[in-house]
Amino acid sequence: MSVPDESEPSAATPLLAPAEGVPPVLDTAAEIAAAATLLAAGTGPLAVDAERASGFRYSARAYLIQLRRAGAGTFLIDPIPVSDDLAPLAGVINELEWVLHSADQDLPGLAELGLHPASLFDTELGGRLAGFERVGLAAMVERLLGQALRKGHGAADWSTRPLPDEWLNYAALDVELLLELRDMVAADLAAQRKSEWAAQEFEHIRTLEPPAPKAERWRRTSGIHTLRRTRQLAVVRELWTARDALARARDVAPARILPDAAIIAAATAEPKSIAQLRALPVFGGPRQRRYSREWLGAVERGRTMPDSELPPLTQPFDGPPPVNRWERRDPAAAARLTKARAVMGELSTQHAIPVENLLSPDLVRRLCWDGLPDYSRVPEPPAELSAAIDGFLTAGGARPWQRALTVPVLTEALLPAG
C-alpha cells in the first residue's frame, strides 16, 4: 500500500453520532463488573481512549475512559467514583492488545488506575512511521476511512459533572472507528515493510517508565527571560514553589491559581507590603487576595535570602550547550553535528519517516558533542567507531531498528579523515 496523497480534496462523510448510539456512563461497581463480562465475550483488540482535564486540573488523571471491542460495543466509564472497583475490568482488558491514538498521553493516567495493556498499537505513531504528514485522529480517519469526525471538545474540562451529552457523543466517537483505523495503518506498515519497526516502537511506549521530574521547573515560567538579577529569580522560584504546592493540594492547574505574568510582575516590583502586592496586576483580584499573605511571604523569602542561596542567572546544562554556541566552543563537534544532521535528513527522506522518529535529536546532539571516542591523534577504524556509536545509542534508549538504520550512515559521516 502506498503512502496516500494527502493533497487530494476530501469527500469524507460526516460521522455525527456512534452507530449504536451514545452509551450510558458507567459509575458503579456493578456496572463495571457487567461491562467487564461483556468485554471478555468480545473478540480482537480493544480500542481505548481517555479524557483528562489538562489546563484545569493539576493531576493527569483520567476523568472519562472510552472502550470499544468487536462483539461487545462501546463503554464510557467515569473512573472517579469507581477507582477502587476496577479490578474486574483490569482482569479482562489488561490481557488484551490496546489500540490508542497518541498512547503516551493516556497510558500514565490509566496506569494510575491499575490498567495496563499486554500489548499496544498506537495509530498516531504508526501513522508517523508510515509516512503520513497529518497524524491527528480526525485527519487519519478521514484519509483512510473516508469519515469526518466531530471536533471541538478535546480541550474541555472533563472533570465537569455531569458531563454534557454533546461531550459524551464526542468521546464515544473517538473510539468508534479506532479498530478499523488500526487495521488500515497496520496494512500500510506491512506494505512498507515497517511492521517490525512499529512493533518495537509500540513496545517502547508501552514499557516506558514515567520520566523523572525535570530539575528547576520554575525556570520555565513565561517571561523569565526578561529578568536580569538573581534576586528576581529567587522571587520567581519562591512564588512558583508556593503556587505549585497550592495547585497540587487543590488539584487545580497552576496557571489558574496564579498566572505566570503575575509572578514576573511581583519579581520585578518586589513588593514589601500586602498593599503594594495587591496594587500589582492580578494580585488584587478576589481569588488572589485571600492568599496575599502566602504570596507576600514567598516574595519576602526570595528578597531576603542569603546570597549563597540565590539561583544562578542561567541553568547549568545537562548535556550539550545550545547548538548556536557550538561553533565557538567546539568547532569539531559543530562540524560533526552538521554531517550527522545531513545524513539523518537523507535517511528520513529515503524511508519516509520523520527524522525525530528515526532517532531522538537530543541523542544525536549528545553523540556529536561528547559521545564519540577520542580520535584526535589516531583515526578510529570504522569497525571500532561503529561499535562505539552503536553502544552510545543503545545506552541512550535507541531501539534495534533505529540503530540498524542509523549506525552505518552515522559511522560513515563521522569517520575522521586521514
C-alpha positions as CSV (number, residue, x, y, z in Angstrom):
1,M,0.0,0.0,0.0
2,S,1.4,3.3,-0.9
3,V,1.5,6.4,1.3
4,P,-1.7,8.3,0.4
5,D,-1.6,11.6,-1.3
6,E,-2.8,14.0,1.4
7,S,-3.2,16.9,-1.0
8,E,-6.3,15.3,-2.6
9,P,-9.6,17.0,-1.9
10,S,-11.7,15.4,0.9
11,A,-15.0,13.7,0.2
12,A,-15.4,12.4,3.7
13,T,-18.8,11.5,5.1
14,P,-19.6,13.3,8.4
15,L,-19.7,11.0,11.4
16,L,-22.1,12.7,13.7
17,A,-23.0,10.0,16.2
18,P,-22.0,6.4,17.1
19,A,-23.8,3.8,15.0
20,E,-25.2,2.2,18.2
21,G,-25.9,5.5,19.9
22,V,-24.1,7.1,22.9
23,P,-23.8,4.5,25.7
24,P,-24.6,5.5,29.3
25,V,-21.8,6.5,31.6
26,L,-20.9,3.7,34.0
27,D,-20.1,4.8,37.5
28,T,-21.0,2.0,39.9
29,A,-19.1,-1.2,40.8
30,A,-21.9,-3.4,39.5
31,E,-21.9,-1.6,36.1
32,I,-18.1,-2.0,35.9
33,A,-18.3,-5.7,36.6
34,A,-21.1,-6.1,34.0
35,A,-19.0,-4.2,31.4
36,A,-16.0,-6.5,32.1
37,T,-18.1,-9.6,31.4
38,L,-19.3,-8.1,28.1
39,L,-15.8,-7.1,27.1
40,A,-14.5,-10.6,27.9
41,A,-17.0,-12.0,25.5
42,G,-15.8,-9.7,22.7
43,T,-13.1,-10.5,20.2
44,G,-9.9,-8.9,19.0
45,P,-8.1,-5.9,20.3
46,L,-9.5,-3.2,22.5
47,A,-9.9,0.5,21.4
48,V,-9.0,2.7,24.3
49,D,-9.2,6.5,24.9
50,A,-9.2,8.7,28.0
51,E,-10.2,12.3,28.6
52,R,-8.2,14.4,31.0
53,A,-8.6,17.9,32.3
54,S,-5.3,19.4,31.2
55,G,-5.3,23.1,31.8
56,F,-7.9,22.8,34.5
57,R,-6.5,20.2,36.9
58,Y,-3.1,19.7,38.4
59,S,-3.2,15.9,38.0
60,A,-3.1,14.0,34.8
61,R,-5.8,11.6,35.9
62,A,-8.4,10.2,33.6
63,Y,-11.9,11.7,34.1
64,L,-13.5,9.5,31.4
65,I,-12.4,6.2,29.8
66,Q,-13.8,5.0,26.5
67,L,-13.5,1.4,25.5
68,R,-14.7,-0.5,22.4
69,R,-14.3,-4.1,21.3
70,A,-15.8,-6.1,18.5
71,G,-18.7,-8.1,19.7
72,A,-19.1,-6.1,22.9
73,G,-19.7,-2.5,21.8
74,T,-18.6,0.8,23.3
75,F,-18.4,1.6,27.0
76,L,-18.0,5.0,28.7
77,I,-16.6,4.8,32.3
78,D,-16.4,7.6,34.9
79,P,-13.4,6.3,36.9
80,I,-13.6,8.8,39.7
81,P,-16.3,7.1,41.8
82,V,-15.2,3.6,40.9
83,S,-11.4,4.0,41.1
84,D,-11.3,1.2,43.8
85,D,-13.7,-1.1,41.9
86,L,-11.8,-1.6,38.6
87,A,-10.2,-5.0,39.3
88,P,-12.8,-6.9,37.3
89,L,-12.2,-4.6,34.3
90,A,-8.4,-4.8,34.7
91,G,-8.6,-8.6,34.9
92,V,-10.1,-8.6,31.4
93,I,-8.6,-5.7,29.5
94,N,-5.1,-6.0,30.9
95,E,-4.7,-9.2,28.9
96,L,-5.6,-7.5,25.5
97,E,-3.9,-5.5,22.8
98,W,-4.9,-1.9,23.3
99,V,-5.3,0.4,20.4
100,L,-4.8,4.1,21.2
101,H,-4.1,7.3,19.3
102,S,-1.1,9.1,20.9
103,A,-0.8,6.4,23.6
104,D,1.8,8.2,25.6
105,Q,-0.8,10.8,26.5
106,D,-3.2,8.4,28.1
107,L,-1.2,5.5,29.4
108,P,0.1,7.2,32.6
109,G,-3.4,8.2,33.8
110,L,-4.7,4.7,33.1
111,A,-1.8,3.1,34.9
112,E,-2.7,5.1,38.0
113,L,-6.0,3.1,37.9
114,G,-4.2,-0.3,37.5
115,L,-5.0,-0.5,33.8
116,H,-2.0,-1.7,31.7
117,P,-2.1,-3.2,28.2
118,A,-0.5,-6.5,27.4
119,S,0.5,-5.2,24.0
120,L,-0.1,-1.9,22.2
121,F,-0.9,-0.4,18.8
122,D,-0.5,3.4,18.6
123,T,-2.3,4.6,15.4
124,E,-0.7,8.1,15.7
125,L,2.8,6.7,16.0
126,G,2.0,4.1,13.3
127,G,0.9,6.9,11.0
128,R,4.2,8.7,11.5
129,L,6.2,5.6,10.7
130,A,4.0,5.0,7.6
131,G,4.9,8.5,6.3
132,F,1.7,10.4,6.9
133,E,2.1,14.1,7.1
134,R,-1.1,14.6,9.1
135,V,-1.4,12.2,12.0
136,G,-4.2,13.7,14.1
137,L,-7.0,11.2,14.7
138,A,-9.6,13.1,12.6
139,A,-7.1,13.5,9.7
140,M,-6.2,9.9,9.6
141,V,-9.8,8.7,9.9
142,E,-10.8,11.0,7.1
143,R,-7.9,9.9,4.8
144,L,-8.1,6.1,5.5
145,L,-11.7,5.5,6.3
146,G,-13.5,8.3,4.5
147,Q,-15.3,9.6,7.6
148,A,-15.1,13.1,9.1
149,L,-15.1,13.0,12.9
150,R,-16.6,15.8,15.0
151,K,-14.1,18.0,16.8
152,G,-14.2,20.6,19.5
153,H,-14.2,19.1,23.0
154,G,-10.7,17.6,23.4
155,A,-9.5,20.6,25.5
156,A,-12.6,20.8,27.6
157,D,-12.7,20.4,31.4
158,W,-13.5,16.7,31.6
159,S,-13.7,16.9,35.4
160,T,-17.1,18.7,34.9
161,R,-20.0,16.7,36.3
162,P,-22.4,15.9,34.9
163,L,-20.7,15.7,31.5
164,P,-22.8,17.3,28.7
165,D,-24.4,15.0,26.2
166,E,-22.5,16.6,23.4
167,W,-19.2,15.8,25.0
168,L,-20.2,12.2,25.6
169,N,-21.1,11.9,21.9
170,Y,-17.7,13.3,21.0
171,A,-16.0,10.9,23.4
172,A,-17.7,7.8,22.1
173,L,-16.8,8.8,18.5
174,D,-13.1,8.8,19.4
175,V,-13.2,5.0,19.7
176,E,-15.9,4.3,17.1
177,L,-13.5,3.7,14.2
178,L,-10.2,3.2,16.1
179,L,-10.1,-0.6,15.5
180,E,-10.8,-0.1,11.7
181,L,-8.1,2.6,11.6
182,R,-5.6,0.2,13.3
183,D,-6.1,-2.4,10.6
184,M,-5.6,0.2,7.8
185,V,-2.4,1.5,9.4
186,A,-1.1,-2.0,10.1
187,A,-1.7,-2.9,6.4
188,D,0.2,0.2,5.3
189,L,3.1,-0.5,7.6
190,A,3.2,-4.1,6.3
191,A,3.3,-3.0,2.7
192,Q,6.2,-0.7,3.5
193,R,8.0,-3.5,5.5
194,K,7.8,-1.4,8.6
195,S,5.7,-3.7,10.9
196,E,8.7,-4.8,13.0
197,W,9.9,-1.2,13.4
198,A,6.4,-0.2,14.6
199,A,6.2,-3.1,16.9
200,Q,9.4,-2.1,18.6
201,E,8.2,1.5,18.9
202,F,4.9,0.4,20.4
203,E,6.6,-1.8,22.9
204,H,8.9,1.0,23.9
205,I,6.0,3.3,24.6
206,R,4.1,0.5,26.5
207,T,7.1,-0.2,28.8
208,L,8.4,3.4,29.2
209,E,8.9,4.4,32.8
210,P,7.5,7.7,33.8
211,P,10.0,10.5,33.3
212,A,11.8,11.9,36.4
213,P,10.6,15.4,37.2
214,K,12.7,18.0,35.4
215,A,15.1,20.0,37.6
216,E,14.3,23.6,38.3
217,R,10.9,23.6,36.6
218,W,10.3,27.1,37.8
219,R,12.7,28.3,35.1
220,R,10.0,27.6,32.6
221,T,7.9,30.4,33.9
222,S,6.8,32.5,30.9
223,G,8.6,35.9,30.8
224,I,11.5,34.8,33.0
225,H,14.0,35.8,30.2
226,T,13.1,39.5,30.9
227,L,14.7,39.3,34.4
228,R,18.3,40.3,34.9
229,R,19.0,39.9,38.6
230,T,19.5,36.7,40.6
231,R,17.4,38.2,43.4
232,Q,14.5,38.5,41.0
233,L,14.9,34.8,40.0
234,A,14.8,33.9,43.7
235,V,11.4,35.6,44.0
236,V,10.2,33.7,40.9
237,R,11.4,30.4,42.4
238,E,9.7,31.1,45.7
239,L,6.4,32.2,44.2
240,W,6.4,29.3,41.7
241,T,7.0,26.8,44.6
242,A,4.2,28.3,46.7
243,R,1.8,28.2,43.7
244,D,2.8,24.6,42.9
245,A,2.1,23.4,46.4
246,L,-1.3,25.2,46.4
247,A,-2.2,23.8,43.0
248,R,-1.2,20.3,43.9
249,A,-3.2,20.4,47.2
250,R,-6.3,21.8,45.4
251,D,-5.8,19.7,42.2
252,V,-6.1,22.9,40.1
253,A,-3.9,23.8,37.1
254,P,-1.2,26.2,38.4
255,A,-2.0,28.9,35.9
256,R,-5.5,29.0,37.3
257,I,-4.1,29.7,40.7
258,L,-1.7,32.5,39.6
259,P,-0.7,33.2,36.0
260,D,3.0,33.4,35.1
261,A,2.7,37.1,34.2
262,A,1.7,37.9,37.8
263,I,4.8,36.0,39.1
264,I,7.1,38.0,36.8
265,A,5.4,41.3,37.8
266,A,6.0,40.5,41.5
267,A,9.6,39.5,40.9
268,T,10.1,42.8,39.1
269,A,8.4,45.0,41.6
270,E,9.4,43.1,44.8
271,P,6.5,44.5,46.9
272,K,7.2,44.9,50.6
273,S,3.6,45.0,51.9
274,I,0.2,43.5,51.1
275,A,-1.0,46.8,49.9
276,Q,1.9,47.0,47.4
277,L,1.3,43.4,46.3
278,R,-2.4,44.0,45.7
279,A,-1.6,47.0,43.6
280,L,0.1,44.7,41.1
281,P,-2.0,43.2,38.2
282,V,-3.9,40.0,39.3
283,F,-2.9,40.1,42.9
284,G,-5.7,42.5,43.7
285,G,-8.4,40.1,42.3
286,P,-10.8,38.3,44.6
287,R,-9.3,34.9,44.1
288,Q,-5.7,36.0,44.8
289,R,-6.5,38.4,47.7
290,R,-7.2,35.5,50.2
291,Y,-3.7,34.2,49.5
292,S,-2.0,37.6,49.8
293,R,0.0,36.6,52.9
294,E,1.3,33.4,51.2
295,W,2.3,35.4,48.1
296,L,3.9,38.1,50.1
297,G,5.8,35.6,52.2
298,A,7.2,34.0,49.1
299,V,8.3,37.4,47.8
300,E,9.9,38.1,51.1
301,R,11.8,34.8,51.2
302,G,13.2,35.5,47.7
303,R,14.0,39.1,48.6
304,T,15.9,38.4,51.8
305,M,17.6,35.0,51.3
306,P,21.4,34.9,51.6
307,D,23.4,35.5,48.5
308,S,24.8,32.0,48.8
309,E,21.3,30.5,48.2
310,L,20.4,32.7,45.2
311,P,19.9,30.7,41.9
312,P,22.4,31.4,39.1
313,L,21.1,33.5,36.2
314,T,21.3,30.6,33.8
315,Q,20.5,26.9,34.5
316,P,23.5,24.6,34.4
317,F,23.5,22.5,31.2
318,D,22.6,18.8,31.5
319,G,24.3,17.8,28.3
320,P,25.5,19.8,25.3
321,P,25.1,23.6,25.3
322,P,22.7,25.3,22.8
323,V,23.7,24.4,19.2
324,N,24.3,28.1,18.4
325,R,27.3,28.1,20.8
326,W,29.0,25.0,19.3
327,E,31.0,26.7,16.6
328,R,32.7,28.9,19.2
329,R,33.1,26.3,21.9
330,D,34.0,23.2,19.9
331,P,34.2,23.7,16.1
332,A,34.9,20.0,15.6
333,A,31.7,19.0,17.4
334,A,29.8,21.6,15.3
335,A,31.1,20.0,12.1
336,R,30.2,16.5,13.3
337,L,26.6,17.7,14.0
338,T,26.3,19.3,10.6
339,K,27.4,16.0,9.0
340,A,25.1,13.9,11.2
341,R,22.1,16.1,10.5
342,A,22.7,15.9,6.8
343,V,22.8,12.1,6.7
344,M,19.8,11.8,9.1
345,G,17.8,14.1,6.8
346,E,18.7,11.9,3.8
347,L,17.7,8.8,5.7
348,S,14.4,10.4,6.7
349,T,13.5,11.1,3.1
350,Q,14.6,7.7,1.9
351,H,12.3,5.9,4.4
352,A,9.5,8.5,4.6
353,I,9.9,8.7,8.4
354,P,10.2,12.0,10.3
355,V,13.8,12.4,11.4
356,E,12.8,12.7,15.0
357,N,11.3,9.2,14.8
358,L,14.4,7.8,13.3
359,L,16.5,8.9,16.3
360,S,16.0,11.4,19.1
361,P,17.5,14.7,18.0
362,D,18.8,15.1,21.6
363,L,20.6,11.8,21.4
364,V,22.2,12.8,18.1
365,R,23.4,16.1,19.7
366,R,24.9,14.3,22.7
367,L,26.6,11.8,20.4
368,C,28.3,14.6,18.4
369,W,29.2,16.6,21.4
370,D,31.0,14.1,23.6
371,G,29.7,10.6,22.8
372,L,32.5,9.6,20.4
373,P,35.9,8.1,21.1
374,D,38.9,10.4,21.2
375,Y,40.5,10.0,17.8
376,S,42.1,13.4,17.7
377,R,45.5,11.8,17.1
378,V,44.9,8.4,15.6
379,P,42.0,7.9,13.2
380,E,39.4,5.4,14.5
381,P,39.0,2.2,12.5
382,P,35.4,2.1,11.0
383,A,34.5,-1.1,13.0
384,E,35.5,0.4,16.3
385,L,33.7,3.7,15.6
386,S,30.6,1.8,14.5
387,A,30.7,-0.2,17.8
388,A,31.1,3.0,19.8
389,I,28.2,4.7,18.1
390,D,26.0,1.6,18.5
391,G,26.9,1.4,22.2
392,F,26.1,5.0,22.8
393,L,22.8,4.8,21.0
394,T,21.9,1.7,22.9
395,A,22.6,3.3,26.2
396,G,20.5,6.3,25.1
397,G,17.5,4.1,24.5
398,A,17.5,3.7,20.7
399,R,15.6,0.7,19.5
400,P,17.3,-2.0,17.4
401,W,15.6,-0.9,14.2
402,Q,16.8,2.6,14.7
403,R,20.3,1.5,15.3
404,A,20.3,-0.8,12.3
405,L,19.3,2.2,10.0
406,T,21.4,4.9,11.6
407,V,24.6,3.4,12.8
408,P,26.0,2.7,9.3
409,V,25.3,6.2,8.0
410,L,26.5,7.9,11.1
411,T,29.7,5.9,11.1
412,E,30.4,6.9,7.5
413,A,29.6,10.6,8.2
414,L,31.6,10.8,11.5
415,L,34.6,8.8,10.5
416,P,37.6,11.2,10.7
417,A,39.6,11.9,7.6
418,G,43.2,10.7,7.4
